[in-house]
Amino acid sequence: MPSFIMAMTINPSAKKMHPDLSHQIDESLELFSKNEVKLEDLFATLGRYDYLAIFEAVDQAVAFKVASEINRKGILETETWPVIPYEDFLRLIK
């Protein structure tokens, strides 16, 4: 299955609307499992993004669907990148 990385930030307006965002964030992250996406890892970060998810999806359309659904909730804003293992990349460019 193709792999993806999703970087997520908490929407600034959501911070104002919900003093305790933990429940809303958990509901947003549940969309991975509801779309039959295999969540490999989830990290909280310091810096530009609040969370990074590494996941596998059947195809790019499913990855787009998950990102769209998470964005639609209005709690997290996402940026999603398709990725391949570095060794596969090296074979492509040789």
C-alpha positions in Angstrom: 0.0 0.0 0.0 1.2 3.5 -0.7 2.6 5.5 2.3 1.8 9.1 3.3 2.8 11.6 5.9 0.2 14.0 7.2 1.4 17.1 9.0 -1.4 18.7 11.2 -1.7 22.0 13.0 -4.5 23.0 15.3 -6.7 25.6 13.7 -6.3 28.9 15.5 -10.0 29.5 15.5 -10.7 26.1 17.1 -8.4 27.1 20.0 -10.7 30.1 20.7 -13.9 28.0 20.4 -12.8 25.0 22.4 -10.8 25.6 25.6 -10.1 21.8 25.9 -9.4 20.5 22.4 -8.4 16.9 23.3 -11.8 15.4 22.6 -12.2 17.2 19.3 -8.7 16.2 18.2 -9.3 12.6 19.1 -12.5 12.6 17.0 -10.6 14.1 14.1 -7.8 11.4 14.4 -10.5 8.6 14.5 -11.1 9.3 10.8 -8.0 7.3 10.0 -9.5 4.1 11.2 -12.9 4.9 9.9 -11.5 5.0 6.4 -9.6 1.8 6.6 -6.3 3.6 6.7 -3.4 1.9 8.5 -1.9 4.4 10.9 1.7 3.4 11.3 2.7 6.2 13.8 1.4 9.4 15.3 3.7 12.0 16.8 3.2 15.2 18.7 5.8 17.8 17.7 7.2 21.1 18.6 7.5 23.7 15.9 5.5 24.4 12.8 3.2 21.4 13.1 1.4 20.0 16.1 1.1 16.4 14.9 2.7 14.1 12.3 0.9 10.9 11.1 2.6 8.2 9.1 0.0 6.0 7.4 -0.7 3.7 4.5 -3.8 4.0 2.3 -5.1 1.8 -0.5 -4.5 4.7 -2.9 -4.1 8.5 -3.1 -7.8 9.0 -3.3 -8.3 7.5 0.1 -5.5 9.7 1.5 -7.2 12.7 0.0 -10.6 11.6 1.5 -9.1 11.3 5.0 -7.4 14.7 4.8 -10.5 16.3 3.5 -12.6 14.9 6.3 -10.2 15.9 9.0 -10.0 19.5 7.5 -13.8 19.7 7.3 -14.1 19.1 11.1 -12.4 22.5 11.5 -10.1 21.4 14.4 -7.0 20.4 12.5 -5.5 21.7 9.2 -3.6 19.2 7.2 -0.8 18.9 4.7 -0.3 15.5 3.2 2.7 14.1 1.3 3.0 10.8 -0.6 6.3 9.1 0.3 8.4 6.2 -0.8 11.3 4.4 1.0 14.6 6.0 0.3 16.0 2.8 -1.3 13.1 2.8 -3.8 13.8 6.4 -4.6 17.5 5.6 -5.3 16.5 2.9 -7.7 14.2 5.3 -9.5 17.0 7.9 -10.1 19.8 5.5 -11.1 
